[in-house]
Amino acid sequence: MRRLHTMATALAAGALIAGGTATAAVSASQTWGNLDVEVNTPFAGTTPQDPFVIVGGFQTDDYPELTVVNDSPKRMYNVNYGSHLTYTGPAGDQGGEVFSDQFDFIDGGEGETVPIPMPLVAEGDYEMTVWAYGRDSSLPGCDRPAFRAPTLQDPNALALGLQDPSALTPNVLAAADGDRPNLPGTDTPLGACESLVVDTFYYRAELPAPDISIEKTALGQDADTADEAVQVEAGQEVTWTYEVTNTGNTPIEQVAVTDDQGVQVTFPDDFGGTLTPGQTVEATGTGIVAEGDYVNIGTVTGEVCPQRMEARAARAADTGDAPEDCPWGSIVTDVDPWHGTGVTTPDPINPAISIEKTALGQDADTTDEAVQVEAGQEVTWTYEVTNIGDVDLDEVAVSDDQGVQVTFPDDFGGILAPGQTVEATGTGTVAEGDYVNIGTVTGAYDCDGREDCEGTVTDEDPWHGQGVPAETVTPDPEPTEQPDPTPDPVEDPEPTEDPEPVVSQEPVEEIPPLGAPVLGFVLLAGAAVAGGVGLRLRARKQ
């Protein structure tokens, strides 16, 4: 049977909630005999350069555990154990005994476990030394449990000091029998039948400072202020990104984001609602930007250890060890606005103007089309100006680079609507040789309320001529009247045979009438001639 004496503490345990614990155990390296200690927390194996960081303090049910192990095959009696704390930090000297107690015995090959109170007096670095010693019956001549009175009757003073930590270094513990170390906190050397173990671990205490931040963006812009407002087409659908970061040193649970414009905010499917210190998660939401100035505000909230809130309240009511200003069990929050301006974009504009210059009925845009004109001849040019764009043009004016005075009709007020045309004229003299003059038109446009609808348009058109002496002018042919359309052609008749050529005969003297005989002969001869002609015509047709 073993008996666990009442644990005594010289420093009150902190009332703040501890960070997580681990299950790995590391055995002590400073031993004399067959005792060992194990600490089943992340503190085991730490060094002054690499301490375990604790945010806040420990509650009783969160204490790490110290296990005293009898590595011998036989029972170990009167096993004393305890812990000593050394603190370095801004709070000054806070060191001293943490606890000490005793087991009556530990059977061979077994261990006994007790919790280690973890006081957090203030922020800073802590060195925790744990120790155990007892009568080891496996040592030669020590098989009987020679119970003896404790070295120090006051258990609270048992471990005070370790005034000379070098007395427990591995070199001393591995020394010969004559150099056995003193029992912790005493001037009494370790007995010949006793085993001793000492281990040290390190931790750093930080006060809880829970905090959270949210950064809201859309269209690649943060737009925190009205001066940074992003122009968006009114009615456009916009997707916002809400980047949430745990900027504190405590885990934050129940993380949620809302938007004051009713935007539905969603997190990734694999996000469980908890952010560890330094962790970031992105949520998104989609909404419509109305016309005019627009602002929506994203708000993030989170709870610090919400599952502890009821327990903390109950503990405060029962023992008073959970102060009301304790940051654990609190709510953290942050907000970030996004500014935009919903605008209605008018249809695009295409202002443009054209000029077409002619004279003597010719456009003559190139030198190859130059018109021959008698040198010194006065020529009148026509400038046809058209608004070929989609906005009104005013201040329409035409100039000529040869100093020709160009005039518009008296009723033209300088304004052209889209598609409207006006003709201006100008008269000048063509000098001898190659001649060209260029007509240039300009017009202005200005749409009220539109920054993109203000400016001027222009166009130009040349006319080429050639002044030559009068006798070499090649007159333009007079245009001829086109005859009336001819009626539809009619089918040609069958071709007729040309008549036989008539052989002229010498004039003969008039023959007096011969009477009936002569007349009959004449008729007979005529019939013969006619019959011969008919036969010939038939033969030709065949």
Residue pairs with C-beta under 8 A, 6 or more apart in sequence:
1 104
2 103
2 104
2 105
2 106
2 112
3 103
3 104
4 101
4 103
4 112
4 114
5 101
5 102
5 155
6 101
7 99
7 100
7 101
7 114
7 117
8 99
8 100
8 101
8 155
8 156
9 97
9 98
9 99
9 117
9 119
10 96
10 97
10 98
10 99
10 156
10 160
11 85
11 94
11 96
11 97
11 98
11 117
11 119
11 121
12 119
13 57
13 58
13 60
13 63
13 117
13 118
13 119
14 56
14 57
14 58
14 118
14 119
14 120
14 121
15 57
15 59
15 315
15 321
15 322
15 323
15 326
16 56
16 57
16 58
16 59
16 120
16 207
16 208
16 326
16 328
17 56
17 57
17 58
17 59
17 62
17 305
17 308
17 312
17 328
18 54
18 56
18 57
18 58
18 59
18 62
18 118
19 53
19 54
19 55
19 56
20 42
21 40
21 41
21 42
21 62
21 64
22 40
22 41
22 42
23 40
24 40
24 42
24 44
25 38
25 39
25 40
25 44
25 67
26 38
26 39
26 44
26 45
27 36
27 37
27 38
27 69
27 199
28 36
28 37
28 38
28 130
28 197
28 198
28 199
29 170
29 199
30 168
30 169
30 170
30 173
30 197
30 198
30 199
31 173
31 195
31 196
31 197
31 198
32 173
32 174
32 180
32 181
32 190
32 195
32 196
32 197
33 72
33 136
33 139
33 194
33 195
33 196
33 197
34 70
34 71
34 72
34 76
34 136
34 138
34 139
34 195
35 68
35 69
35 70
35 71
35 76
35 79
35 132
35 133
35 134
35 136
35 195
35 196
35 197
36 68
36 69
36 71
36 197
37 66
37 67
37 68
37 69
37 81
37 130
37 131
37 132
37 197
37 199
38 44
38 66
38 67
38 69
38 111
39 64
39 65
39 66
39 67
39 116
39 130
39 199
39 201
40 64
40 65
40 67
41 52
41 64
41 65
42 52
43 52
43 64
43 128
43 201
43 202
43 203
44 201
45 201
46 52
46 201
46 202
46 203
47 202
48 125
48 127
48 202
50 202
51 125
51 126
51 202
51 203
51 204
52 201
52 202
52 203
52 204
53 203
53 204
53 206
54 118
54 120
54 203
54 204
54 205
54 206
55 206
55 207
55 208
55 249
55 250
56 120
56 206
56 207
56 208
56 250
56 328
57 118
57 119
57 120
57 205
58 117
58 118
58 120
59 315
60 115
63 115
63 116
63 117
63 118
64 115
64 116
64 118
65 113
65 114
65 115
65 116
66 81
66 83
66 113
66 114
66 115
66 116
66 130
67 111
67 112
67 113
68 79
68 81
68 103
68 106
68 111
68 112
68 113
68 114
68 132
68 197
69 106
69 110
69 111
70 76
70 79
70 106
70 107
70 108
70 109
70 110
70 111
71 109
72 108
72 109
72 136
72 137
72 138
72 195
73 108
73 109
73 138
74 108
74 136
74 137
74 138
74 143
75 105
75 106
75 107
75 108
75 137
75 145
76 105
76 106
76 108
76 134
76 135
76 136
76 137
76 138
76 195
77 104
77 105
77 134
77 135
77 137
77 145
77 147
78 102
78 103
78 104
78 105
78 134
78 135
78 145
78 147
78 148
79 102
79 103
79 104
79 105
79 106
79 112
79 132
79 133
79 134
80 100
80 101
80 102
80 132
80 133
80 134
80 150
80 158
80 183
81 100
81 101
81 102
81 103
81 114
81 130
81 131
81 132
82 97
82 98
82 99
82 100
82 101
82 130
82 131
82 132
82 158
82 159
82 184
83 97
83 98
83 99
83 100
83 116
83 117
83 128
83 129
83 130
83 131
83 159
84 95
84 96
84 97
84 98
84 128
84 129
84 131
84 159
84 160
84 161
84 162
84 184
84 185
85 94
85 95
85 96
85 97
85 98
85 119
85 126
85 127
85 128
85 129
86 95
86 126
86 127
86 129
87 93
87 94
87 95
87 121
87 122
87 124
87 125
87 126
87 127
88 124
88 125
88 127
89 122
89 123
89 124
89 125
89 205
90 122
90 123
90 124
91 121
91 122
91 123
91 124
94 121
94 122
94 124
96 160
97 156
97 157
97 158
97 159
97 160
97 185
98 116
98 117
98 119
98 128
98 159
99 116
99 117
100 155
100 156
100 158
100 159
101 114
101 155
102 150
102 155
103 112
103 134
105 134
105 145
106 112
106 134
108 138
116 128
116 130
118 128
118 203
120 205
122 205
123 205
123 206
123 207
124 204
124 205
125 202
125 203
125 204
125 205
126 202
126 203
126 204
126 205
127 200
127 201
127 202
128 200
128 201
128 202
128 203
129 162
129 165
129 198
129 199
129 200
130 198
130 199
130 200
130 201
131 159
131 168
131 184
131 196
131 197
131 198
131 199
132 196
132 197
133 183
133 184
133 190
133 194
133 195
133 196
133 197
134 194
134 195
135 142
135 145
135 146
135 191
135 193
135 194
136 142
136 193
136 194
136 195
137 143
137 144
137 145
137 193
139 192
139 193
139 195
141 192
141 193
142 192
142 193
146 193
150 158
151 158
151 183
151 186
151 188
152 158
152 185
152 186
157 185
158 184
158 185
158 186
159 184
159 185
160 185
161 185
162 168
162 184
162 185
166 172
167 181
167 182
168 181
168 184
168 198
172 179
172 181
173 181
173 196
173 198
177 192
180 189
180 190
180 191
180 192
181 189
181 190
181 196
182 188
182 189
182 190
183 189
183 190
183 196
184 198
190 196
206 249
207 327
208 248
208 249
208 250
208 304
208 327
208 328
209 248
209 249
209 250
209 327
210 248
210 249
210 250
210 252
210 302
210 304
210 327
210 330
210 332
211 246
211 247
211 248
211 332
212 244
212 245
212 246
212 247
212 248
212 252
212 255
212 275
212 300
212 301
212 302
212 332
212 333
212 334
213 244
213 245
213 247
213 300
213 334
214 242
214 243
214 244
214 245
214 257
214 298
214 299
214 300
214 334
214 335
214 336
215 222
215 242
215 243
215 245
215 336
216 222
216 240
216 241
216 242
216 243
216 297
216 298
216 336
216 337
216 338
217 223
217 240
217 241
217 243
217 338
218 230
218 238
218 239
218 240
218 241
218 338
218 340
219 230
219 232
219 238
221 228
221 230
221 338
222 228
222 338
223 229
223 230
223 337
223 338
223 339
223 340
224 336
224 337
224 338
224 339
225 339
226 293
226 295
226 339
228 339
229 293
229 294
229 339
229 340
229 341
230 339
230 340
230 341
231 340
231 341
231 343
232 238
232 289
232 294
232 340
232 341
232 342
232 343
233 289
233 342
233 343
233 344
233 345
234 289
234 290
234 291
234 292
234 342
234 343
234 344
235 288
235 289
235 290
235 291
235 342
236 288
236 289
236 342
237 286
237 287
237 288
238 286
238 287
238 288
238 289
238 340
239 284
239 285
239 286
240 259
240 263
240 284
240 285
240 286
240 287
240 296
240 298
240 338
241 282
241 283
241 284
242 257
242 265
242 282
242 283
242 284
242 285
242 298
242 300
242 336
243 280
243 281
243 282
244 255
244 257
244 275
244 280
244 281
244 282
244 283
244 300
245 275
245 278
245 279
245 280
246 252
246 275
246 276
246 277
246 278
246 279
246 280
246 302
247 278
248 277
248 332
249 277
250 277
250 304
250 305
250 327
250 328
251 274
251 275
251 276
251 277
251 304
251 305
252 274
252 275
252 302
252 303
252 304
252 332
253 273
253 274
253 302
253 303
253 304
253 305
253 306
253 307
254 273
254 274
254 301
254 302
254 303
254 306
255 273
255 274
255 275
255 281
255 300
255 301
255 302
256 273
256 300
256 301
256 302
257 265
257 267
257 283
257 285
257 298
257 299
257 300
258 265
258 298
258 299
258 301
259 265
259 285
259 287
259 296
259 297
259 298
259 299
260 296
260 297
260 299
261 287
261 296
261 297
262 287
263 285
263 286
263 287
263 296
264 285
264 286
265 283
265 284
265 285
265 298
266 283
266 284
266 285
267 273
267 281
267 283
268 281
268 282
268 283
271 281
275 281
275 302
285 298
287 296
289 340
289 342
290 342
291 342
291 343
291 344
292 341
292 342
293 339
293 341
294 339
294 340
294 341
294 342
295 337
295 338
295 339
295 340
296 337
296 338
297 335
297 336
297 337
297 338
298 335
298 336
298 337
298 338
299 333
299 334
299 335
300 333
300 334
300 335
301 331
301 332
301 333
302 331
302 332
302 333
303 329
303 330
303 331
303 332
304 327
304 328
304 329
304 330
304 331
304 332
305 328
305 329
306 329
308 328
308 329
309 329
312 322
312 326
312 328
312 329
313 322
315 321
315 322
316 322
316 323
316 324
346 447
346 450
346 453
349 389
349 390
349 391
349 445
349 447
349 450
349 452
349 453
350 389
350 390
350 391
351 389
351 390
351 391
351 393
351 443
351 445
351 453
351 455
351 457
352 387
352 388
352 389
352 457
352 459
353 385
353 386
353 387
353 388
353 389
353 393
353 396
353 416
353 441
353 442
353 443
353 457
353 458
353 459
354 385
354 386
354 388
354 441
354 459
355 383
355 384
355 385
355 386
355 398
355 439
355 440
355 441
355 459
355 460
355 461
356 363
356 383
356 384
356 386
356 461
357 363
357 381
357 382
357 383
357 384
357 438
357 439
357 461
357 462
357 463
358 364
358 381
358 382
358 384
358 463
359 371
359 379
359 380
359 381
359 382
359 463
359 465
360 371
360 373
360 379
360 476
362 369
362 371
362 463
363 369
363 463
364 370
364 371
364 462
364 463
364 464
364 465
365 461
365 462
365 463
365 464
366 464
367 434
367 436
367 464
369 464
370 434
370 435
370 464
370 465
370 466
371 464
371 465
371 466
372 465
372 466
372 468
372 472
372 473
372 474
373 379
373 430
373 435
373 465
373 466
373 467
373 468
373 473
374 430
374 467
374 468
374 469
374 470
374 473
375 430
375 431
375 432
375 433
375 467
375 468
375 469
375 470
376 429
376 430
376 431
376 432
376 467
377 429
377 430
377 467
378 427
378 428
378 429
379 427
379 428
379 429
379 430
379 465
380 425
380 426
380 427
381 400
381 404
381 425
381 426
381 427
381 428
381 437
381 439
381 463
382 423
382 424
382 425
383 398
383 406
383 423
383 424
383 425
383 426
383 439
383 441
383 461
384 421
384 422
384 423
385 396
385 398
385 416
385 421
385 422
385 423
385 424
385 441
386 416
386 419
386 420
386 421
387 393
387 416
387 417
387 418
387 419
387 420
387 421
387 443
388 419
389 418
389 445
389 457
390 418
391 418
391 445
391 447
391 453
392 415
392 416
392 417
392 418
392 445
393 415
393 416
393 443
393 444
393 445
393 457
394 414
394 415
394 416
394 443
394 444
394 445
394 446
395 414
395 442
395 443
395 444
396 414
396 415
396 416
396 422
396 441
396 442
396 443
397 414
397 441
397 442
397 443
398 406
398 408
398 424
398 439
398 440
398 441
399 406
399 439
399 440
400 406
400 426
400 428
400 437
400 438
400 439
400 440
401 437
401 438
401 440
402 428
402 437
402 438
403 428
404 426
404 427
404 428
404 437
405 426
405 427
406 424
406 425
406 426
406 439
407 424
407 425
407 426
408 414
408 422
408 424
409 422
409 423
409 424
412 422
416 422
416 443
426 439
428 437
430 465
430 467
431 467
432 467
432 468
432 469
433 466
433 467
434 464
434 465
434 466
435 464
435 465
435 466
435 467
436 462
436 463
436 464
436 465
437 462
437 463
438 460
438 461
438 462
438 463
439 460
439 461
439 462
439 463
440 458
440 459
440 460
441 458
441 459
441 460
442 456
442 457
442 458
443 456
443 457
443 458
444 455
444 456
444 457
445 453
445 454
445 455
445 456
445 457
446 453
446 454
447 453
447 454
497 537
497 540
497 541
500 533
500 536
